[in-house]
């Protein structure tokens, strides 16, 4: 597509966004009249930032956001490691490794995340002696890692057999082939679905509020119970989650372009 075509496509996309946004605003305004609800958006700011001794401090929503970011970051790293390990075990020549990975996948993918979270927190945590934060990260990591493992396995198997044979012919060991040849090529294929899984992890992290972790969702519930600002707070919480997921998707798109240029 030439530059003129790109400009026309950009203008057309912008026009569609404006029309869509206008329709949403109209629907929102129309629904608001029927709700007979006293909107108090001016009160939301104090739950984002507060002024104490002439210094800006994070309000409860931003404090909860920090906990959400910590849980999501830790869960993302651990789920990636678990997913890669499970994928390699699935492709292993060892029957024991394949059976273990298969059992893990079937159990995790066929039970709800909330049930797994309760099991880890109420059953495993007292036995193993770890805190609720660790329980939340472990539950999210095991759940998302099961789905990430299939992404890793599919991406690795998509690499042409000639790449494996060429790497082995150079005298590389099995793990060197994975680290130096296969995974760098596979990551370009795996990045889009892994981004979707990372976005899912961020959204699923809202469930940790059920075990009394004061993340963004729990802070929102706490504020609503005190102020009855139901719509204002939930809309704000939703926008914060939307900002997080869009930022993550944008970063992944930049990484994908980088790998494309490097290739």
Secondary structure as GFF3:
##gff-version 3
##sequence-region A 1 263
A	DSSP	alpha_helix	3	35	.	.	.	ID=ss1
A	DSSP	three_ten_helix	41	43	.	.	.	ID=ss2
A	DSSP	three_ten_helix	45	47	.	.	.	ID=ss3
A	DSSP	beta_strand	49	52	.	.	.	ID=ss4
A	DSSP	beta_strand	55	58	.	.	.	ID=ss5
A	DSSP	alpha_helix	60	90	.	.	.	ID=ss6
A	DSSP	alpha_helix	95	109	.	.	.	ID=ss7
A	DSSP	alpha_helix	113	119	.	.	.	ID=ss8
A	DSSP	pi_helix	120	124	.	.	.	ID=ss9
A	DSSP	alpha_helix	125	128	.	.	.	ID=ss10
A	DSSP	alpha_helix	132	157	.	.	.	ID=ss11
A	DSSP	alpha_helix	161	169	.	.	.	ID=ss12
A	DSSP	alpha_helix	174	177	.	.	.	ID=ss13
A	DSSP	pi_helix	178	182	.	.	.	ID=ss14
A	DSSP	alpha_helix	183	204	.	.	.	ID=ss15
A	DSSP	three_ten_helix	205	211	.	.	.	ID=ss16
A	DSSP	alpha_helix	216	227	.	.	.	ID=ss17
A	DSSP	alpha_helix	230	262	.	.	.	ID=ss18
###
